[in-house]
């Protein structure tokens, strides 16, 4: 009788892939469709694998199949090994895409992404096409390779990398301050969208309840233009307002800040963007940090 080492010697990868697909989908028919095989071919390969490993991996029933205890225990290891194999093959031999489509809000594109595009690796031989999304984007209808989403970075099946740590604080044009000795008495500018606003600022800092904003805009970049024009005080994103603060167009009005757990992340489905190209875009656009801001199988490469 063959020992365990002999049983595992030269274990056919195709049999293992069939087992993983059948175990993941819970159905030989679904596995056959996914792998481009017939149901009979899937069943035959599973039987061959079971004979080789010396254990039953599936229980056959009238209405389908279920994993045995041994099969259920083995499946996570097989899935992880195949993902690692696929990623390494993609990294070393995968054909790069000629075009990557990145979708983000107009504010993020204009104030964060565009100023950093010149640093994109000169070895990145692909076109990066930028498209603007609406306030409430329908990601399901998006044809983007990479999406910039607001949230905590945890989207199932997606690799993500945080663009920057979002920090908010009141900002205004210097000339506006001449109208009042207390900036809280000045007109407020509000921005529609996912970021917290003036109410959250008051709750966090203990400031008095804010007045109704005099102006409201549907994008941060438009609200920023209004602040530069001296129309009011904006709850500004420090990472997006570095140019205005550097040249004195806007000034900070408080030492307090509103640092957010959520923020803007690049996100891509794991099989949509070759890891080498993902890394090139990430290194160009994402703010380095000592915090664990990157998630996903190839995010730290």
N, C-alpha and C positions, 0 to 999 in steps of 0.2 A: 504493500500500500504506500502511495506517495506521501511524503511528509509535507508539512505546511509550506516550507521553502520551495519545494518542487511544485506545489499547487499554484503558488503565486508567481513562479518564474514566467516571465514574458506574458503577463496577463493582458489579453487584447484590450486596447484602449476603447475600441468600438463597443465591446460588451459593457464596459464600465459606463460609457456615455449613455447607452441605452438604459442601463439600470438607473442612472441619475434622472433621466428624463421621465421614466415610468414612475419612479418613486416620488418625484416632485409633482407630477401631474396627477398621480394616483390612477392612471389609466393607460393601458397598453395602446389603445387607439389614439389617444392624444399624443403619446410619445411617438407613435409611428408618423403622425402628421407633422410633428415638429422636426423629426429627423429625416423625413423623406423616405420612409421605409413602409413596408406592409405590416399589418398587425401580426401576421404569421412570422415575419422576419424578426420582429421585436420579441415575440414569445420564444422563438428558437434561440436567440442570443441570450435571453435571460436564463433559459434552461442550461445552456452551455456554461454560463457564468456560475450558476448554482452548483453544477457538477465540479467546476474547477475549484471553487472556494470550499466546497464540502458543506454547504448549508443552504437551507431554503430561505430565499429572500422575500418571496411573495406568497401569500395564501390565495389560491384561486377559488373564486366563488361564482355563483351563477350570474350575479349582477356586476362582476368586475373583480378586481384584485385589491388586496391590502398588503401593506408591508408586514413582514413578520417582526418579531422582537429583534432578531439579528439584522434584518434589513433596515429597520428604523434606526438602529444604533449606528449602522455604517454610513447611511445616507449623508449626514452632515459632513463627515470627513471627505467623502467622495465629491460632494458639491464644492467644498472649499478647495480641494486639490484641482478640480477642473477649472474653477475660476482663476486660480493662480496660474495654471498652465496657459489658459487663454490670454490672460493679461501679459504674461511674459512673451508669448508669441507675438501678440499685437505690438508690444513695445519694441521688439527686436526686428520683426519682419513685416509688421502691418503697413499697408499702403496708406500714406497720409491723404487726408481729404484736400482737394484743391480749393475748397471754399468752406469757411465756417461762418454761420450766421449767428450773430449774438444779438439778443433782444433785451432792451432795458428801457427804463423811463427816460424821457428827454433830459431830466435833471441829472441823472447819473451819467448819461452819455456825455453831456456837455461839460459837467463840472468835475467828473472823476475819470471817466474812461478816456475821452479825447486827449486830455493833457498828458496821458501816459503812453499813448500808442507809439510814440517815437522810440520808446525803450523796448519794443517788441524785438525779440531775438532776430538778428539779421538772417539766421539760418531757417527762419520760419517761412518757407516758401508756399504760402497759401494766401488767398484773399480773405480778409476779415470783413464781413459785411454787417453793418450795424443797422438795426431797425428799432423804431420807437414803439413802445407798448403803451396802452391806455392805463388809467388809474386802476381799473379792475380787469386785468388781462385774463383772457381765456387761454390758459396754457395748453389745454387739450387741442386747440385749433392751431397752435403755433407750429411753424416749420423750422424753428430755430434749433441750431446745434447746441447752443449754450443760452440759458435763460438767466437773467438777473432777477431774483425773487427776494421779497421781503419776508423775513421770518427768522427761525432759529437754526436753519441749515439742515434740518432733519426731514428729508423727503424720501420716502421708500424707493429703492431702486436707483437713486441718483447719487452721484458724487458731487460734493459741494465744497466751495472755498469762500470764506468771507472776504468781501472787498475791503472793508475797513470797519473799525469800531465806531459806531455811531454815538456822538456826544453832542447834545444840544445846549445852547445858552442864548440869552437875549443879545441881539446885535442891532445897531442902528447907525445911520449916517451921522457924522459929527455935527453937521449943521442943525440937525433935528434937536439935539440936546439943548440948544440955546432957547428952545421954546418952554422948557420946564426945568425946575430944579430936581424933580424926581422922575426917572424914566417910566415908573409905573403909571404916571398920568398921561403918557403919550399914546397916540393911536396904536392899536395892535394890528399886525398883519397875520392872517391865518392861512394855513395850507391844507387843502384836502388831501387825503391819502392815508397810508398806514402809520406814519410816524405819530407819536404822541404830540399833543398840542398844549395850548396855554393852560387848560384845566389841569392836565397832568403835571405841568410845571408848578402850579400853585400848590397842588397836593403834596408834591415832593419837597418843595422848599419852605412851605409855610407862608408864602406870600398871600396877600388878600386875594379874594376871588377876582379873577380878571374881568375887565369889562368886555362887552361884546366886541369882537374885532371889527375895526372900521373897514378893513379890506380882506377879501378871501380870494385865493387863487387855486387853480386846480393842478398846479405844478410848483415845485420848489424853485425852479429856475426863474419862473415868472414872478414869484413872491420876492425872490432875491433882487430882481431888477427894480421892483417897487421900493424895497428897502434902500437900495443904492440911490434912488431918486428922492429919498427923504420923506416917503409917505407914512412911515411908521416903524415900529419895532417888530423885528422878526425873531422867532425862536429858531435860530440858525444852527445848521449842522456845521460844526467846526471843521471836519475833514473836507467839506465841500466849499468852505469859505476862506480857505487859506490865502488865496490871492487878494481878496478884499481886505482881510485883516493885515496882510503884509504891506499893501500900498495905502492903507488908511482910509479906504473908501467906506469901510464899516469899522466900528469899534465895539468891544465887549462892554456890556453894561453891568455885569455881575460876575463875581468869582464862583458862584454856584454853577454846577453843570448837571445835566440830566443824561447820565450814561445808561445806555439801553442794552438789555440782554439780546433783543432782536436787532436785526439790521439787514443790509443788502448782501446777498450771496450769489456768486456764480453757481449755477447748477446744470448738470448734464446727465442724461441717462447713460449708464455705464457702458452700453454698447454703441453709443452714438458718436463719440469723439475719441480718436486714437489717443492713448495716454501721453505720447510725446507732444502732441499738439495741445492737449489740455494743460500740460505742464508749462509750455511756452506762454500760453495766454495767462495762466495763473500767475506766473512769475512777473509778467508785465503789469497786471492790473491789481493784484492783491497786496494789501499793506502787510509787510512782515510784522510778526508779533510773537512774543514769547508764550502767548496763550495758545491752547490747542484749538485753533480756529478751523482747521482743515479736517474734513471727514471724507470717507470713501476709500475704495481700494487702491487708487493710484494718486491720491491727493497729496501725499507727502513726498513724492518722488521728485 
